[in-house]
Amino acid sequence: MNVKLTDRAKWRGEVTVVPAFAGPFKGRVAGGIPLKGLKIGETEGETTTVRSGTREAVLVSLGKRKDCTQDTFRRAGGIIATWLAQRKIRRAGVDLASAETSRDDGAVTALGEGLVLGAFRFAEHKPSAKAAPRARVDLLVDQPVPTSLDRLERAVAACEATNLAREVAHQPPNVLNPISLAERAKELAAANGLKCTVLDEKQMRQLGMGAVLAVGGGSDTPPRLIVLEYEGAKGGKPLALVGKAITFDTGGYSIKTRESIVGMKYDKCGGAAVLGVMQAVATLKPNMPVVGVIAAAENMVSGAAYRPDDIITTLSGKTVEIVSADAEGRMVLCDALTYTQQQYKPRAIIDLATLTGGVLIALGRHRAGLFCNDDKLRDALVASGERTHERLWALPLDNDYLEALKGDDADLKNSAGREGHAILGAMFLKQFVDGRTPWGHLDIAGVADVDKDQPYCPKGATGFGVRLLADFIDHTCE
């Protein structure tokens, strides 16, 4: 979806879409078609079509004005994108001026985001599905100003990066494994002027990254540590993003049930989000340097797989007693966090991971769990979540929880049962973070994918975290 801000007076297209609030339409004309007096339904997304010769105006209900938020416009954009795709319309104008909403930059930008996000479809492996040509949608406003154009362009860049993360997350495990994910990262780096470094299993063994190697040991495809670097204009310490990319998770010897193993290709969504953010960073060009570290492994069962009761020595030197081979995400992340601190001494670290089913039980599918050791970082991440509607909820990291993770025969154990599951996962990771470094952990297990179509996200991977972190970086650099 190619979205542009266009002067309403110059629009000459044949299809005009008008988002409008419930009740009598307050505008007069759209696309040259008189619409005054039409009544808009109260159901969000409801459409009313008016034709005049070859021209067509379609009014899309935004619901009641009193219930409107910026996400109302994002949802409207997604609904419009689907409507255009179903009718194979390749050029349309969305007349925000007629709906008296063009004065709100936030509404215009949110609608543009919804259009780009709602246009995403993953059909790469459907030979019967013809690739759709790129559609053009003009957002029609009265006399667009440079700041509005810039804001929309930046939002669209973040949404396109989100769609990249979705595409990577959707790839099946027989197509995308740690090695092919590393190749994708190299291609992205070459296309966007980023530096890419990939550590193979030999290099990780030399460094002592026992946790990543243990998780990936059961697979015929060895693990990889993928590092993407953006220099920034001012230099200094980078912001570090760390992502979990388990390209498929059987649960290892703590094997998953038949029902829960389906969909485990989405266990790489944290790493996919980091890949997406790095594309956004390369486009948006913030002043500060940013580094993205992706721990990629496949958790399989074989004679070489790690087992419950094994004791693993991590890169940090801490030892971990394995209670559950299905608590693999924290294992790959603990080495990635240590590596990131040793190599980059970052100003702050934010990690993203589909870490625990416990966060889904606690928060459902509308918010990700946030665990943070720094109040300023926590507040900034929460604020970005509200602006982008990739919402977070802060959960505790009290030291009282650490007692449950103390190992019998090692420093730590990697699981301690179901009580406080999400908190204990975060508390485990906290043991591998220097207390002087601001750190935030986003447990995205409940929001990384959806099981049915949403207005601006089709069924499958959501790309959660890309827009949130792009916004966070944008505001950090102000």
C-alpha positions as CSV (number, residue, x, y, z in Angstrom):
1,M,0.0,0.0,0.0
2,N,1.5,3.3,-1.1
3,V,0.0,6.1,1.1
4,K,0.5,9.7,0.3
5,L,-0.8,13.0,1.7
6,T,-2.6,14.9,-1.1
7,D,-4.3,18.3,-1.4
8,R,-8.0,17.6,-1.5
9,A,-8.6,20.2,-4.2
10,K,-6.4,18.4,-6.6
11,W,-7.9,15.0,-6.3
12,R,-9.5,13.7,-9.5
13,G,-9.9,10.0,-8.9
14,E,-13.0,7.9,-9.4
15,V,-13.2,6.2,-5.9
16,T,-13.4,8.4,-2.8
17,V,-13.6,6.9,0.7
18,V,-14.9,9.1,3.5
19,P,-14.5,8.1,7.2
20,A,-17.3,9.7,9.1
21,F,-18.8,9.6,12.6
22,A,-22.3,8.1,13.2
23,G,-25.2,10.4,12.5
24,P,-26.0,12.9,9.8
25,F,-23.0,13.5,7.6
26,K,-21.7,17.0,8.3
27,G,-19.7,17.4,5.1
28,R,-21.1,18.5,1.8
29,V,-19.3,16.8,-1.0
30,A,-16.6,14.2,-1.6
31,G,-15.0,13.3,-4.9
32,G,-17.4,15.7,-6.6
33,I,-20.5,13.8,-5.2
34,P,-23.0,15.6,-3.0
35,L,-23.3,13.8,0.3
36,K,-24.9,16.3,2.6
37,G,-27.7,14.8,4.8
38,L,-26.7,11.2,4.5
39,K,-26.9,9.3,7.7
40,I,-23.9,7.3,8.9
41,G,-24.5,4.1,10.8
42,E,-23.3,3.5,14.4
43,T,-21.6,0.2,13.7
44,E,-17.8,0.8,13.2
45,G,-16.8,-0.1,9.6
46,E,-20.3,0.0,8.2
47,T,-20.3,1.4,4.6
48,T,-22.7,3.5,2.6
49,T,-22.1,3.9,-1.2
50,V,-23.2,6.7,-3.4
51,R,-22.5,6.8,-7.2
52,S,-22.6,9.6,-9.7
53,G,-21.6,8.6,-13.2
54,T,-18.2,6.9,-13.1
55,R,-17.5,8.3,-9.7
56,E,-18.1,6.5,-6.4
57,A,-18.1,7.8,-2.8
58,V,-18.0,5.3,0.0
59,L,-18.7,6.5,3.6
60,V,-17.2,4.3,6.3
61,S,-18.5,4.7,9.8
62,L,-16.1,5.6,12.6
63,G,-18.8,4.8,15.2
64,K,-19.8,7.3,17.8
65,R,-17.7,10.4,18.1
66,K,-17.6,10.1,21.9
67,D,-15.9,6.7,21.7
68,C,-13.3,7.8,19.2
69,T,-9.6,7.4,19.9
70,Q,-6.6,7.4,17.5
71,D,-6.9,3.7,17.2
72,T,-10.4,4.2,15.8
73,F,-8.7,5.7,12.8
74,R,-6.1,3.0,12.7
75,R,-8.9,0.4,12.6
76,A,-10.7,2.4,9.9
77,G,-7.6,2.4,7.8
78,G,-7.4,-1.4,8.1
79,I,-11.0,-1.8,7.2
80,I,-10.6,0.5,4.2
81,A,-7.5,-1.4,3.0
82,T,-9.5,-4.7,3.2
83,W,-12.4,-3.1,1.3
84,L,-10.2,-1.9,-1.4
85,A,-8.4,-5.2,-1.8
86,Q,-11.6,-7.2,-2.0
87,R,-12.8,-4.9,-4.8
88,K,-9.3,-4.9,-6.5
89,I,-9.3,-1.1,-6.4
90,R,-5.8,0.1,-7.1
91,R,-6.2,3.9,-6.7
92,A,-8.4,5.7,-4.2
93,G,-8.7,8.8,-2.2
94,V,-9.6,8.9,1.5
95,D,-11.3,12.2,2.1
96,L,-10.5,13.3,5.6
97,A,-11.4,16.9,5.0
98,S,-15.0,16.0,4.2
99,A,-15.2,14.2,7.5
100,E,-13.8,17.2,9.4
101,T,-10.9,15.1,10.7
102,S,-8.0,16.5,8.7
103,R,-7.2,19.1,11.3
104,D,-5.9,16.3,13.6
105,D,-2.5,15.2,12.5
106,G,-2.8,12.2,14.8
107,A,-6.0,11.0,13.1
108,V,-4.5,11.4,9.6
109,T,-1.3,9.5,10.6
110,A,-3.2,6.7,12.4
111,L,-5.4,6.2,9.4
112,G,-2.4,6.0,7.1
113,E,-0.9,3.4,9.5
114,G,-4.0,1.3,9.4
115,L,-4.0,1.4,5.6
116,V,-0.4,0.1,5.4
117,L,-0.8,-2.5,8.2
118,G,-4.3,-3.6,6.9
119,A,-2.9,-4.2,3.4
120,F,-0.5,-7.0,4.6
121,R,-1.2,-10.5,3.4
122,F,1.1,-13.4,3.5
123,A,0.6,-15.5,0.4
124,E,4.2,-16.4,-0.5
125,H,3.5,-20.1,-0.4
126,K,0.1,-20.1,-2.1
127,P,0.8,-20.7,-5.8
128,S,-2.9,-20.1,-6.5
129,A,-2.8,-16.6,-5.0
130,K,-1.6,-14.0,-7.6
131,A,0.6,-11.3,-6.2
132,A,-1.4,-8.1,-5.8
133,P,0.0,-5.0,-7.4
134,R,0.9,-2.1,-5.0
135,A,-2.2,0.0,-4.5
136,R,-2.1,3.8,-4.2
137,V,-4.2,5.6,-1.6
138,D,-4.2,9.4,-1.3
139,L,-5.1,10.9,2.1
140,L,-7.0,14.0,1.1
141,V,-6.7,17.0,3.3
142,D,-6.8,20.8,2.9
143,Q,-3.4,22.1,2.1
144,P,-1.0,19.5,3.6
145,V,1.9,21.0,5.6
146,P,5.5,19.7,5.7
147,T,5.3,18.6,9.3
148,S,2.2,16.4,8.5
149,L,4.0,15.0,5.5
150,D,7.0,14.1,7.5
151,R,5.0,12.6,10.3
152,L,3.0,10.4,7.9
153,E,6.2,9.3,6.1
154,R,7.8,8.2,9.3
155,A,4.7,6.3,10.5
156,V,4.5,4.6,7.1
157,A,8.2,3.5,7.4
158,A,7.5,2.0,10.8
159,C,4.5,0.2,9.4
160,E,6.4,-1.2,6.5
161,A,9.0,-2.4,8.9
162,T,6.2,-4.1,10.9
163,N,5.0,-5.9,7.8
164,L,8.6,-7.1,7.3
165,A,8.6,-8.5,10.8
166,R,5.2,-10.2,10.1
167,E,6.5,-11.7,6.9
168,V,9.6,-13.1,8.6
169,A,7.4,-14.5,11.5
170,H,5.0,-16.2,9.1
171,Q,7.7,-18.2,7.4
172,P,7.4,-21.9,8.1
173,P,10.3,-23.7,9.9
174,N,11.3,-25.7,6.8
175,V,11.9,-22.4,5.1
176,L,13.3,-20.1,7.8
177,N,15.8,-21.6,10.3
178,P,18.7,-20.0,12.2
179,I,21.0,-20.1,9.2
180,S,18.4,-18.7,6.6
181,L,17.3,-16.1,9.1
182,A,21.0,-15.0,9.3
183,E,21.0,-14.7,5.5
184,R,17.9,-12.6,5.6
185,A,19.6,-10.3,8.1
186,K,22.6,-10.0,5.9
187,E,20.4,-9.0,2.9
188,L,18.6,-6.5,5.0
189,A,21.9,-5.0,6.2
190,A,23.3,-4.7,2.7
191,A,20.1,-3.1,1.4
192,N,19.9,-0.6,4.2
193,G,23.5,0.4,5.0
194,L,23.7,-1.5,8.3
195,K,26.6,-3.6,9.5
196,C,25.8,-7.3,10.1
197,T,27.9,-9.8,12.0
198,V,26.8,-13.5,12.4
199,L,28.4,-15.8,15.0
200,D,28.3,-19.5,14.1
201,E,28.4,-22.4,16.5
202,K,32.2,-22.6,16.5
203,Q,32.6,-18.9,17.4
204,M,29.9,-19.2,20.1
205,R,31.7,-22.3,21.5
206,Q,35.0,-20.4,21.7
207,L,33.2,-17.5,23.5
208,G,31.5,-19.9,26.0
209,M,27.9,-19.3,25.0
210,G,26.8,-22.6,26.5
211,A,23.1,-21.6,26.8
212,V,22.5,-20.9,23.2
213,L,24.4,-23.9,22.1
214,A,22.5,-26.2,24.5
215,V,19.1,-25.1,23.1
216,G,20.2,-25.5,19.5
217,G,22.2,-28.7,20.1
218,G,19.3,-31.0,19.3
219,S,18.7,-29.7,15.8
220,D,20.5,-30.5,12.6
221,T,20.5,-26.8,12.0
222,P,23.0,-25.1,14.4
223,P,22.2,-21.8,16.2
224,R,23.3,-18.4,15.1
225,L,23.8,-15.1,16.9
226,I,22.9,-12.3,14.6
227,V,24.1,-8.7,15.2
228,L,22.9,-5.7,13.2
229,E,24.5,-2.2,13.8
230,Y,23.3,1.3,13.0
231,E,26.0,3.9,13.6
232,G,23.9,7.0,14.2
233,A,25.1,10.5,13.6
234,K,26.4,11.4,17.1
235,G,28.1,8.1,18.1
236,G,28.3,7.2,21.8
237,K,26.8,4.2,23.5
238,P,24.1,2.4,21.5
239,L,20.6,1.5,22.4
240,A,20.6,-2.3,22.3
241,L,17.6,-4.4,21.2
242,V,17.7,-8.1,21.9
243,G,15.3,-10.6,20.3
244,K,14.5,-14.2,20.9
245,A,14.2,-16.1,17.6
246,I,13.4,-19.8,18.2
247,T,12.5,-20.7,14.6
248,F,10.6,-23.7,15.8
249,D,10.0,-24.9,19.4
250,T,9.1,-28.5,20.1
251,G,9.7,-28.0,23.8
252,G,12.7,-30.3,23.5
253,Y,12.5,-33.2,25.9
254,S,9.8,-31.3,27.8
255,I,7.9,-31.8,24.6
256,K,4.7,-29.8,23.9
257,T,1.3,-31.3,23.4
258,R,-0.2,-31.8,19.9
259,E,-2.4,-28.8,20.4
260,S,0.3,-26.4,21.7
261,I,3.0,-27.3,19.2
262,V,1.1,-25.9,16.3
263,G,2.0,-22.3,15.7
264,M,5.4,-22.6,17.3
265,K,6.9,-20.9,14.1
266,Y,5.8,-17.7,15.9
267,D,8.3,-18.3,18.7
268,K,10.7,-16.2,16.6
269,C,8.5,-13.1,16.8
270,G,10.8,-11.3,19.2
271,G,13.8,-11.7,16.8
272,A,11.6,-10.8,13.8
273,A,10.6,-7.6,15.6
274,V,14.2,-6.6,16.1
275,L,14.8,-7.2,12.4
276,G,11.9,-4.9,11.6
277,V,13.0,-2.2,14.0
278,M,16.5,-2.2,12.5
279,Q,14.9,-1.6,9.0
280,A,12.9,1.2,10.5
281,V,16.0,2.7,12.1
282,A,17.9,2.6,8.8
283,T,15.0,4.5,7.2
284,L,14.3,7.0,9.9
285,K,18.0,7.7,10.7
286,P,17.9,8.6,14.4
287,N,21.0,10.4,15.8
288,M,21.9,7.7,18.3
289,P,23.5,4.4,17.4
290,V,21.3,1.3,17.7
291,V,22.4,-2.4,17.8
292,G,20.1,-5.3,17.3
293,V,21.1,-8.7,18.6
294,I,19.0,-11.8,17.6
295,A,19.6,-15.2,19.3
296,A,18.4,-17.8,16.8
297,A,18.0,-21.5,17.5
298,E,15.7,-24.4,16.8
299,N,14.6,-26.4,19.9
300,M,14.4,-30.0,18.8
301,V,14.6,-33.5,20.2
302,S,17.6,-35.8,19.4
303,G,20.4,-37.6,21.1
304,A,22.3,-34.3,21.2
305,A,19.5,-32.3,22.7
306,Y,19.8,-30.8,26.2
307,R,17.8,-32.5,28.9
308,P,16.1,-31.8,32.3
309,D,18.8,-32.2,35.0
310,D,21.6,-31.0,32.7
311,I,23.7,-28.2,34.1
312,I,24.7,-25.5,31.5
313,T,27.5,-23.0,31.9
314,T,26.4,-19.6,30.3
315,L,28.5,-16.9,28.8
316,S,28.3,-15.0,32.0
317,G,29.9,-17.9,33.9
318,K,26.7,-18.5,35.9
319,T,25.5,-22.1,35.8
320,V,21.9,-23.2,35.1
321,E,20.2,-26.4,36.1
322,I,17.7,-27.4,33.5
323,V,14.2,-28.1,34.9
324,S,12.3,-27.6,31.6
325,A,13.8,-27.9,28.1
326,D,10.7,-25.9,27.1
327,A,12.0,-22.9,29.0
328,E,14.5,-22.3,26.2
329,G,13.8,-18.7,25.4
330,R,15.4,-17.4,28.6
331,M,18.4,-19.6,27.9
332,V,19.2,-18.1,24.5
333,L,18.4,-14.6,25.8
334,C,20.7,-14.9,28.8
335,D,23.7,-15.4,26.6
336,A,22.6,-12.7,24.1
337,L,22.1,-10.2,27.0
338,T,25.6,-11.0,28.3
339,Y,27.2,-10.7,24.9
340,T,25.5,-7.4,24.2
341,Q,26.8,-5.9,27.4
342,Q,30.3,-7.2,27.0
343,Q,30.6,-6.1,23.4
344,Y,28.7,-2.8,23.4
345,K,28.2,-1.4,26.9
346,P,24.9,0.0,25.8
347,R,23.0,3.0,27.2
348,A,20.0,0.7,27.7
349,I,18.8,-2.8,26.7
350,I,15.3,-3.7,25.6
351,D,14.6,-7.4,24.8
352,L,11.5,-8.8,23.2
353,A,10.5,-12.5,23.5
354,T,7.5,-14.8,23.3
355,L,8.8,-16.0,26.7
356,T,5.9,-17.4,28.7
357,G,2.4,-18.6,28.5
358,G,2.0,-17.1,32.0
359,V,1.8,-13.5,30.5
360,L,-1.1,-14.6,28.3
361,I,-2.9,-15.9,31.4
362,A,-2.2,-12.6,33.3
363,L,-2.9,-10.0,30.6
364,G,-4.7,-11.8,27.7
365,R,-4.1,-10.7,24.2
366,H,-4.3,-6.9,24.5
367,R,-1.1,-5.9,26.3
368,A,2.4,-7.2,26.6
369,G,4.1,-7.7,29.9
370,L,6.8,-5.1,30.7
371,F,9.5,-5.8,33.3
372,C,12.0,-3.0,33.9
373,N,14.8,-2.1,36.3
374,D,14.6,1.6,35.6
375,D,11.6,3.9,36.2
376,K,12.4,6.4,33.4
377,L,12.8,3.6,30.8
378,R,9.6,2.0,32.0
379,D,7.6,5.2,31.7
380,A,9.0,6.0,28.2
381,L,8.1,2.5,26.9
382,V,4.6,2.6,28.4
383,A,4.1,6.1,26.8
384,S,5.2,4.7,23.4
385,G,2.9,1.8,23.8
386,E,-0.1,4.1,24.3
387,R,0.8,6.3,21.3
388,T,1.1,3.3,19.0
389,H,-1.6,1.1,20.6
390,E,1.0,-1.5,21.2
391,R,0.2,-1.4,24.8
392,L,2.3,-2.6,27.8
393,W,1.5,-3.3,31.4
394,A,4.3,-3.1,34.0
395,L,4.7,-6.2,36.2
396,P,6.9,-6.6,39.3
397,L,10.5,-7.7,39.6
398,D,10.7,-7.9,43.4
399,N,13.8,-9.8,44.7
400,D,11.4,-12.0,46.7
401,Y,10.8,-13.9,43.5
402,L,14.5,-14.9,43.1
403,E,14.4,-17.5,45.8
404,A,12.3,-19.8,43.6
405,L,15.0,-19.7,40.9
406,K,17.9,-20.7,43.1
407,G,19.4,-24.0,41.9
408,D,20.0,-27.1,44.0
409,D,23.3,-28.0,42.2
410,A,23.8,-24.9,40.1
411,D,23.6,-21.1,40.5
412,L,20.1,-21.0,39.0
413,K,17.4,-23.2,37.6
414,N,15.6,-22.3,34.4
415,S,12.1,-22.9,35.6
416,A,10.2,-22.9,38.9
417,G,6.6,-24.0,38.1
418,R,3.5,-22.1,37.0
419,E,3.0,-19.6,39.8
420,G,4.2,-16.2,38.8
421,H,5.4,-17.8,35.6
422,A,6.0,-14.5,33.6
423,I,7.6,-12.8,36.5
424,L,10.0,-15.7,37.1
425,G,11.0,-15.7,33.5
426,A,11.8,-12.0,33.7
427,M,13.6,-12.5,37.0
428,F,15.8,-15.2,35.5
429,L,16.8,-12.7,32.7
430,K,17.5,-10.0,35.3
431,Q,20.3,-12.1,36.7
432,F,22.2,-11.6,33.5
433,V,21.8,-7.8,33.3
434,D,24.3,-5.4,34.9
435,G,22.3,-3.5,37.5
436,R,23.8,-0.3,36.3
437,T,22.3,-0.7,32.8
438,P,18.7,0.3,32.3
439,W,16.9,-2.8,31.0
440,G,13.4,-3.5,29.8
441,H,12.0,-7.0,29.0
442,L,8.9,-7.2,26.9
443,D,7.1,-10.6,27.1
444,I,5.0,-10.6,23.9
445,A,3.7,-14.1,24.1
446,G,0.1,-12.9,24.2
447,V,0.3,-10.3,21.5
448,A,2.8,-11.7,18.9
449,D,0.0,-13.3,16.9
450,V,-3.8,-13.4,16.5
451,D,-6.0,-16.3,15.7
452,K,-8.5,-14.4,13.6
453,D,-8.5,-11.3,11.4
454,Q,-8.3,-8.0,13.1
455,P,-9.0,-4.6,11.4
456,Y,-5.4,-3.8,10.7
457,C,-3.8,-7.2,11.3
458,P,-4.8,-10.4,9.4
459,K,-4.7,-13.7,11.2
460,G,-1.2,-14.6,12.2
461,A,1.8,-12.6,13.2
462,T,1.2,-9.0,14.4
463,G,4.7,-7.5,14.3
464,F,4.1,-6.3,17.8
465,G,7.0,-4.1,19.1
466,V,8.2,-2.6,15.9
467,R,6.1,0.5,15.9
468,L,6.4,0.8,19.7
469,L,10.2,0.8,19.6
470,A,10.4,3.0,16.5
471,D,8.3,5.6,18.4
472,F,10.5,5.1,21.5
473,I,13.6,5.7,19.5
474,D,12.1,8.7,17.9
475,H,11.1,10.3,21.2
476,T,14.4,9.4,22.8
477,C,16.2,11.3,20.1
478,E,14.1,14.5,20.4
